[in-house]
Structures are given as structure tokens and as C-alpha cells.
Amino acid sequence: MSEPRAVDGMSEIVRTTARLIRVFILVYGIYLVLYGHLTPGGGFAGGVVIACGFVLLSLTGGQREGLRFFPRQAASTLDSVGVLLFLMLACLGAWWGGEAFFTNFIATAEENHFTLLSGGIIPLANIGLGLKVASSLFLVFIVLAALRIAVRKGDDAGGEP
């Protein structure tokens, strides 16, 4: 029985465990993004947790496994969509709200306070920020992993350290 290569990821037990807990990590990240205006969390914290779910897949199953679930092009597109959503909400607040940049222009009835839909534009801004942070952190991880592989190949070829 041959020993698995480093690029193939980790053992089958670790890969299976990572696949099982991946769903819980992603659901928790989405929860943090959606309920960030009511509980501690928000777009940044939820985006970090979501990115960690994809990084876990890449670490345990290899880079191909991580890119199979979250391809580079999808991450790049969601990165742009997140920042455009955030900017659009800010500009609409200045235009529609009339007071200042990022004015909350979605009114909420008093009986809906402390519910999921009570935050006005804040949940939408959290979604934009969560998309941006999750995509950016995963792309940074992929670039750093590719750089490490390139440096390792250069060392194997007899290049200078």
C-alpha cells in the first residue's frame, strides 16, 4: 500500500470528518451573517467562518477539493458582488434617505423590532460584507497555497532558497 502524497490531502478519516462538519461550519457562518444585527457577529465574523469552512476542505482534501466546492472564478465574482452590494446600499442611503451616506432607508414597524427583518439595510450590508470577506479570505489562502507549492518546486529543482 503506497503512502499518500502531500498534495492529495490527509487521511480518509480526516477528509470524511471535514466533509461532515463542513455543513455545520457553513450554516454557522450563514447564521452569523444573517443575525449579526441582533446578536454578536455580522458580515465580517460570518465571512471568516464561511471562508474557514472552505479552507478546511482545501487543507484536508487538497487544493483541488477546495476549488471544486468554491472555484476561483466564483470566489472572484462573489467578491465583486459583495462590495457592489455594500456600495449600492450606501449610495441608495444618500440618494433615497436624503440625509447622509449610508442612511437606513428601509423603515421597520415597531412591532417587528428584534426580529430578523428589523434591521433595515443592516442585514443586507452584512450579506454584502460576508460575501466579500469569505471570498477574499479564501482567495488569499489559495494564492498563498499556490505560492508555497511554487517555492517548494523551485527548491526541488535546485534553485536558491
Residue pairs with C-beta under 8 A, 6 or more apart in sequence:
4 10
4 11
7 62
7 63
7 149
8 62
9 15
9 59
9 60
9 61
9 62
9 65
10 59
10 60
10 61
14 60
15 60
15 61
15 65
17 60
18 56
18 57
18 59
18 60
18 61
19 57
19 61
21 56
22 53
22 56
22 57
25 49
25 50
25 52
25 53
25 56
26 50
26 53
28 49
29 46
29 47
29 48
29 49
29 50
29 52
29 53
29 130
29 134
30 46
30 50
31 41
31 46
32 41
32 42
32 45
32 46
32 49
32 130
33 41
33 42
33 43
33 46
33 47
33 50
33 126
33 127
33 129
33 130
34 46
34 116
34 123
34 126
34 127
35 41
35 116
36 42
36 43
36 45
36 46
36 122
36 123
36 126
37 118
37 119
37 122
37 123
37 126
38 114
38 116
38 118
38 119
42 126
42 129
42 130
43 125
43 126
43 127
43 128
43 129
43 130
43 132
43 133
44 129
44 130
44 133
46 126
46 130
46 133
46 134
47 129
47 130
47 131
47 132
47 133
47 134
47 137
48 133
48 134
48 137
50 130
50 134
51 133
51 134
51 135
51 136
51 137
51 138
51 141
54 66
54 69
54 70
54 134
54 138
55 66
55 137
55 138
55 141
57 65
57 66
57 69
58 65
58 66
58 67
58 141
58 142
58 145
59 66
63 142
63 145
63 146
63 149
66 138
66 142
67 142
70 138
72 139
72 142
75 135
75 138
75 139
75 142
76 135
76 139
78 131
78 132
78 134
78 135
79 131
79 132
79 135
79 136
79 139
81 128
81 131
82 127
82 128
82 129
82 130
82 131
82 132
82 133
82 135
83 128
83 132
84 128
85 124
85 125
85 127
85 128
85 131
86 125
86 128
86 129
86 132
89 102
89 121
89 124
89 125
89 128
90 101
90 102
91 101
92 105
92 121
93 100
93 101
93 102
93 103
93 104
93 105
93 121
94 100
94 101
94 102
94 103
96 103
96 105
97 103
97 104
97 105
102 121
104 120
104 121
104 122
105 120
105 121
106 120
106 121
107 120
108 117
108 118
108 119
108 120
112 118
116 123
117 123
155 161
